[in-house]
Amino acid sequence: MHGSVYTVSDVMTRTVIALAAGAAFKEIVRTMEGRRISALPVVDTGNRVVGVVSEADLLRKEEFRDSAPERGPRARPPAGLEKARAVTAADLMTSPAVTVHPEATLGQAARLMARRNVKRLPVVDDDGVLRGIVSRSDLLRVFLRPDADIADEVRREVLAGRLPDGIESVRVNVDEGVVTLTGRVRDTSVVPLAVRLVRSVEGVVDVRSELTGPPHRPALEPDLVREEDARGPASQPRS
């Protein structure tokens, strides 16, 4: 692991089933069914990723099975018809593939998946060579971190050195990934920063702050202070 920042290389699957560009349609279906995988990277002879074939690509053939061929010299074939006629991975694949580097953070990988609407990403090095694959379920594994590990990291790597009174004044409790901070701090202006940093710790589900400032005696009104000074010390009761 890499301290408080997990990268794709920490969670990716390193043994990857990949397709050659000439893989046949039924071979692809058998591989997906046998391995229970919804998408497969396509690689060239140097093991560089050139595309990805997904179940959606394969289903084009079923989608257009009953479609009539386009008519007329100017007729435009409907989108997806070309893939419906494909019989090899090279013609079926979506290219270029959406890939990610091993050093990318889990947050970066998750945002890329969401933005490109994909469920898994081939992991490639700087030369485009396939090194692994990362899926949505891989990214969620970080939330399996034990609560004790999260609490320890919050104390040692987030709060220590950032609170004016030290971490002794703050209690950290973690339950099912939810971090609760309780105690008093001398400078409450540091609380929002502390909460933001705790939230960035891998495996944290939520942060609840119950931190308060130091206890203080309410100041008296000026008139009451002058009146108290004028009275002097309280008279002692007679014996």
Secondary structure as the mmCIF struct_conf table of DSSP 4:
data_model
#
loop_
_struct_conf.conf_type_id
_struct_conf.id
_struct_conf.beg_label_comp_id
_struct_conf.beg_label_asym_id
_struct_conf.beg_label_seq_id
_struct_conf.end_label_comp_id
_struct_conf.end_label_asym_id
_struct_conf.end_label_seq_id
TURN_TY1_P TURN_TY1_P1 GLY A 3 SER A 4
STRN STRN1 THR A 7 THR A 7
HELX_RH_AL_P HELX_RH_AL_P1 VAL A 8 VAL A 11
STRN STRN2 THR A 13 THR A 13
BEND BEND1 ARG A 14 THR A 15
STRN STRN3 LEU A 19 ALA A 20
TURN_TY1_P TURN_TY1_P2 ALA A 21 GLY A 22
STRN STRN4 ALA A 24 ALA A 24
HELX_RH_AL_P HELX_RH_AL_P2 PHE A 25 ARG A 35
TURN_TY1_P TURN_TY1_P3 ARG A 36 ARG A 36
BEND BEND2 SER A 38 SER A 38
STRN STRN5 ALA A 39 VAL A 43
TURN_TY1_P TURN_TY1_P4 THR A 45 GLY A 46
BEND BEND3 ASN A 47 ASN A 47
STRN STRN6 ARG A 48 ARG A 48
STRN STRN7 VAL A 49 SER A 54
HELX_RH_AL_P HELX_RH_AL_P3 GLU A 55 GLU A 63
TURN_TY1_P TURN_TY1_P5 PHE A 64 ASP A 66
HELX_LH_PP_P HELX_LH_PP_P1 SER A 67 GLU A 70
BEND BEND4 GLY A 72 GLY A 72
TURN_TY1_P TURN_TY1_P6 PRO A 73 ARG A 74
HELX_LH_PP_P HELX_LH_PP_P2 ALA A 75 PRO A 78
TURN_TY1_P TURN_TY1_P7 ALA A 79 GLY A 80
HELX_RH_AL_P HELX_RH_AL_P4 LEU A 81 ALA A 84
TURN_TY1_P TURN_TY1_P8 ARG A 85 ARG A 85
STRN STRN8 THR A 88 THR A 88
HELX_RH_AL_P HELX_RH_AL_P5 ALA A 89 LEU A 92
BEND BEND5 MET A 93 MET A 93
STRN STRN9 THR A 94 THR A 94
BEND BEND6 SER A 95 PRO A 96
STRN STRN10 VAL A 100 VAL A 100
TURN_TY1_P TURN_TY1_P9 PRO A 102 GLU A 103
BEND BEND7 ALA A 104 ALA A 104
STRN STRN11 THR A 105 THR A 105
HELX_RH_AL_P HELX_RH_AL_P6 LEU A 106 ARG A 116
TURN_TY1_P TURN_TY1_P10 ASN A 117 ASN A 117
BEND BEND8 LYS A 119 LYS A 119
STRN STRN12 ARG A 120 VAL A 124
TURN_TY1_P TURN_TY1_P11 ASP A 126 ASP A 127
STRN STRN13 VAL A 129 VAL A 129
STRN STRN14 LEU A 130 SER A 135
HELX_RH_AL_P HELX_RH_AL_P7 ARG A 136 LEU A 140
HELX_RH_3T_P HELX_RH_3T_P1 ARG A 141 LEU A 144
BEND BEND9 ARG A 145 ARG A 145
HELX_RH_AL_P HELX_RH_AL_P8 ASP A 147 GLU A 153
HELX_RH_PI_P HELX_RH_PI_P1 VAL A 154 LEU A 159
TURN_TY1_P TURN_TY1_P12 ALA A 160 ARG A 162
BEND BEND10 LEU A 163 LEU A 163
TURN_TY1_P TURN_TY1_P13 PRO A 164 ASP A 165
HELX_RH_3T_P HELX_RH_3T_P2 ILE A 167 SER A 169
STRN STRN15 VAL A 170 ASP A 175
TURN_TY1_P TURN_TY1_P14 GLU A 176 GLY A 177
STRN STRN16 VAL A 178 ARG A 184
BEND BEND11 ARG A 186 ARG A 186
HELX_RH_3T_P HELX_RH_3T_P3 THR A 188 VAL A 190
HELX_RH_AL_P HELX_RH_AL_P9 VAL A 191 ARG A 199
TURN_TY1_P TURN_TY1_P15 SER A 200 SER A 200
BEND BEND12 VAL A 201 VAL A 201
TURN_TY1_P TURN_TY1_P16 GLU A 202 GLY A 203
STRN STRN17 ASP A 206 THR A 212
HELX_LH_PP_P HELX_LH_PP_P3 ARG A 217 GLU A 221
HELX_RH_AL_P HELX_RH_AL_P10 PRO A 222 ARG A 231
BEND BEND13 PRO A 233 PRO A 233
HELX_LH_PP_P HELX_LH_PP_P4 ALA A 234 ARG A 238
#
